[in-house]
Amino acid sequence: MSWFSTSNAKGAKSNLDFAPALVEFQLRGLDGQLKAIVQKEIPGRGMFSTPEILKELGTVDSYGPLAIVSINEKPILAVSRVFTSQGTGGYFEALP
């Protein structure tokens, strides 16, 4: 499970296995309550990339941690760019 702040986030997730990976994205509020959830299948050795993960989750005005879970336990790599309108931010990489 990987956690990212999602005020403004762009990201790419790669499947490191040859078989498809079923990946679940879980957005939680600052209180820990689940706000949105979506599953995506990433082809073997494939990639899922989105310029706005919040739109993929069906919400646009939200903030909180994002869990990225490999449901079928395939190895995945997640990279996210989190930033503000003032130009501050950074890149975050997660590999379980």
Wavefront OBJ file of the C-alpha trace (Angstrom):
o trace
v 0.000 0.000 0.000
v 1.351 3.405 -0.932
v 0.127 6.766 0.335
v 0.200 10.083 -1.493
v -1.350 13.455 -0.809
v -3.710 14.221 -3.672
v -4.368 17.964 -3.605
v -2.805 18.154 -7.082
v -1.353 14.846 -8.229
v -0.242 13.338 -11.505
v 0.947 9.784 -11.556
v 2.024 6.665 -13.384
v 1.741 3.106 -12.188
v 3.709 0.282 -13.826
v 3.080 -3.444 -13.644
v 6.437 -5.175 -13.152
v 4.979 -8.664 -13.794
v 4.150 -10.422 -17.075
v 0.565 -11.161 -15.946
v -2.079 -8.418 -15.591
v -2.257 -6.586 -12.254
v -5.564 -5.571 -10.698
v -4.892 -2.288 -8.910
v -7.244 -0.508 -6.521
v -7.039 3.227 -5.787
v -8.563 4.242 -2.439
v -8.939 7.940 -1.641
v -9.465 8.723 2.037
v -10.314 11.937 3.806
v -8.053 13.421 6.457
v -10.288 11.672 9.012
v -9.413 8.297 7.440
v -12.894 7.703 5.987
v -13.037 6.178 2.492
v -14.150 8.856 -0.011
v -13.705 7.114 -3.375
v -12.500 3.810 -4.761
v -11.779 2.602 -8.296
v -10.101 -0.489 -9.745
v -7.979 -0.599 -12.893
v -6.377 -3.533 -14.667
v -2.827 -2.869 -15.797
v -1.603 -5.234 -18.542
v 1.481 -7.346 -17.948
v 4.591 -5.159 -18.222
v 2.146 -2.306 -18.933
v 1.440 1.078 -17.425
v -1.470 3.245 -16.275
v -0.908 6.984 -16.353
v -3.266 9.848 -15.620
v -2.748 13.600 -15.473
v -5.421 13.903 -12.750
v -6.045 10.945 -10.456
v -8.902 12.749 -8.698
v -10.921 12.805 -11.943
v -10.324 9.050 -12.303
v -11.800 8.653 -8.818
v -14.845 10.760 -9.709
v -13.944 13.673 -7.458
v -12.148 16.913 -8.280
v -12.212 19.048 -5.145
v -10.663 16.739 -2.594
v -7.605 16.269 -0.437
v -6.287 13.270 1.457
v -4.153 10.148 1.290
v -4.381 7.801 -1.684
v -3.759 4.080 -1.186
v -2.619 2.131 -4.246
v -3.122 -1.596 -3.681
v -2.206 -4.518 -5.955
v -5.304 -6.672 -5.378
v -3.809 -9.793 -6.976
v -0.389 -9.099 -5.373
v 1.477 -8.427 -8.619
v 4.507 -6.167 -8.147
v 3.736 -2.581 -9.140
v 5.698 0.651 -9.169
v 3.947 3.964 -8.513
v 5.350 7.408 -9.233
v 3.426 10.556 -8.369
v 3.993 14.262 -8.752
v 2.201 16.264 -6.084
v 2.230 20.051 -6.430
v 0.558 23.311 -5.479
v -0.572 26.271 -7.579
v 2.391 28.196 -6.109
v 4.795 25.817 -7.862
v 5.966 23.868 -4.826
v 5.842 20.088 -4.710
v 7.818 17.001 -5.490
v 7.937 13.500 -6.937
v 7.221 10.414 -4.901
v 8.025 6.814 -5.802
v 6.624 3.732 -4.135
v 7.641 0.133 -4.633
v 6.304 -2.400 -2.141
l 1 2 3 4 5 6 7 8 9 10 11 12 13 14 15 16 17 18 19 20 21 22 23 24 25 26 27 28 29 30 31 32 33 34 35 36 37 38 39 40 41 42 43 44 45 46 47 48 49 50 51 52 53 54 55 56 57 58 59 60 61 62 63 64 65 66 67 68 69 70 71 72 73 74 75 76 77 78 79 80 81 82 83 84 85 86 87 88 89 90 91 92 93 94 95 96
